[in-house]
Amino acid sequence: MAGLLGKKVSNPKEFSPEILFPIERQEQRKHLNNSDFKGEDIWNIHELLWIDNNDCHHHNEISIVIPCSSANIVESKSLKLFINSLVHKRFKSLSEVNRLIKHHIDELVEADIEINNVYKKPDAKVLSVMRGKEINHSPESASVSELFCFKGFRSLCPVTQQPDIADIFIEASLSETDQDNIANYLGSFFEKEAFHELCVEQIFEDLKSFNYLFSMVEGYFERRGGIAIIPRRYS
């Protein structure tokens, strides 16, 4: 993959949509048993700076929502540089900015994306990711489905080998034993090299193979370069 991750690249000196770099989803999913997922990838853009026709600066936060059925995802560094290059144009309004972003991301991922308000973490029962304990995936019956937040998840970027930190949200019916087993299972990603989207899809596929009763997996990966990536998959 010849993208920009791991390379020293200067900020663009002009509006640069050509800097956007696609990553093929199917190539990322080649080691998974399933490639027919439901869901979306939410990209929180926390540092959207644009300039209006009167040379006034505006700072907004938006989310870019890409369906997980899209042909491609966006390399994160190329998206950051594309967003940074917007300051070299002039706009009438934020709506005009959003339309331009949508046009170029639609074209890159080969899908119809959405531009929304910035996405916020949901309320959930908070647990900690663990490592080193024995795991016995034998799901027990639990009467109520609940949203769990497993904090302290770590994986590694497959290009830079830098750690990616996330909260993993799972909506499921889980006993306390199930919660401990999943917390330890998530700890097994500590040295795993995978993009955010693939981590969530691997978790989804594994929980399904372990026979847990769940309806959603979401990874809220903390922002880097002003962008937080939140892949979400549904059963």
N, C-alpha and C positions, 0 to 999 in steps of 0.2 A: 504494500500500500504506500503510495507516494504522496501522502498528504502533508499537512503543515505541522502536525503534532510532533513535538520533540525538536523542532527546528527554530532557530532564532530568526524572526521575521519582523521587519519594521512595520509600523502602522501605515496604511495606505495614504498617499498624498492626494488622492482623488477618489470619487465614488467608484467602488470596485466590486461589482456583483460577480465578476469572473473568478474571484478568489474563493468562492464557495466550492467546497469539495465533497462529492458524494461517497458514501460507503454502502455497498450493496448488502441488503438485509440477508438474502439467501446465502451469501458467502459466510456471514456471521453465524447462520443457523445450521451449517452443514453437519455439525456434530450432535444436533438435537434430533430427537425422534419425531418431533412434531414441528411443522412450520406454519400451521394454520391457526394463528392466535387472534384473539379479539382484544381490542384496547387501543391505547394511544401513548405517545411520548409527549410530555409537556416540557417545554423549554422555558423556564422563567428568565426573562431578560430584565435584569435589575438596573442596568446602566445604559438605557436608551437615551442618548443625547442627540437632539436635532435642533436645527436653526430655522427660524421662520423668515419670511420675505423682508422683515424689518431688521434682520440680524439679531433678533432676540433668541437666547438659548433656552431650551426646554429639556427637563429631565423627567422621563416617565418610566414606568415599569409595566411590562406586558408579558403575556405568555403566548408562545407559539405551540399549537397543538397539531401534532403530526399523527395520522392514523397508522397503526402498526402494520397495516396491509400495504403501505407504500413500498415502492420498489427500493428506495434508498433511505438512509438516514443522513444527517449532516455531520461532517467532522466538526467538533466543537471549536477548535481554534480558528478554522476558516469562518465559522459563523460569527465569532467574536470580532474578527477583523472586518467582516462585511458590515456588521452593526456599527463599528467604529467609523467606517468610511462614509456613513450617512451624513456626517457633519460637513461634507464637501458639496452637499446639495442644499437647496432652499425649498421650504414647504409652506403651504398655506395652513395646514392643520395636522394634528396627530393622525387623523383619519387618512390623510394622504400618505403619511409615513407608513402606516399599517398596510395600505394597499400596495405600496411598492415592495415592502418586505414579503407580503403574501405572494405577489407575482413571481418573485425570484425563487422563493422556497418551494412553491408549487412546482415550478419548472424543474428544480433540482431533484426533489424527492419523487416526482411523478405521481402526485396525489393532491387532493383538495385539502389544504390545511385551514386552520382557524386561528384568528388572533383574538385573544381574550384578555381579561384582567389577570394580573399576576396571581398564580395559584398559591393558596395557603395550606399549610399542614392541617389535617383534620384532627379532632380530639380522639384519643384512643387510650386503651389500657397500656401503660408503658412497662416494657420488660427490657432486659439487657441481653445482648448477644454474648455467648459464652464459648469457651473452647476447652478441650481436654477431658470432658466427661463422656462416659459411655452413652451411645445413642441406641435406643431400641424403638424403632418406628412401628408401634402397634396402637394405632389410633383408638381412643376410648370414646364412648358416646358422651356428648355434652348437649344439653337441652337448648342452649341459647347460642346463636351466632353473635360474635362480638368482633370489634375492630381492635387489633393488637398492633402496637408499635414496638418493634425490636430495635433498640438504639445501639449504636456502636458497631454497625456492620462495616467491614472493610474488604475491599478487593483492590487489585492493581490495574492501572492502565496498561493495556497490552503493547503500547508504543513506547511510553516514557518510563514504565514501571513505577510511577509515583502512586501513592495510596489514594484511593477514592473512598470517602467516608459517607455513609448513608444511614437513614432510618428506614427500616423495612416494615411496611404496613401490610398486614394480612387479615382479611375478614374471614372468619372461620368459626366453627364450633370446636373448641379445644379444651380438653381437661388440663389440669395443672401439669400432669406428666407429659402430655402432648406439647404444652408450652415449653417445658424444659428441653424436650427432644429437638424441637424446632430451633430453639435458641442455640443449642450446640451444633446443629446442622448448619445454621447460618455462619457460625464461627469457622467452618471448614473453607470458607471463601477467602480467608485471611491472606493467603499468598496466591490466590487464583487471578490470572490475567484475563480480563474480559471487559468489553465495553459495558456501560450501564444497562443498555437494553438487553444484552445477552445474559447478564447476571439475573435480571428479573425473569426472563423467559426460562432460564435454567432452574431457578427456584420454583416457578410455576409448574414446570414439567416434573420436577422431582417430588413436590408435594402431591401431585396427582398420582404418581407411581407409588408413593407411600400410602395412598388411600385416605388422605386427610379430607375432611368435608370442609371445603373452602369455596369462596366465590370471587376473591380478588387478591392480587398481589401488587403492591406498589413500592417502588424504591425512590425515596426522596434523597437524591445525591446532592450534597451541599455544594454551594456555588463555587465556581472557580472562574476567574476572569469575568466576574459579573453575571455568570450564567449558571443556573441550577437546572439539572436534568432530572425529570421525574417520569420514568416509564411505568405504565400501569397496564396490567393484563387481567382479563375477566374469564371466568369459566363459562 
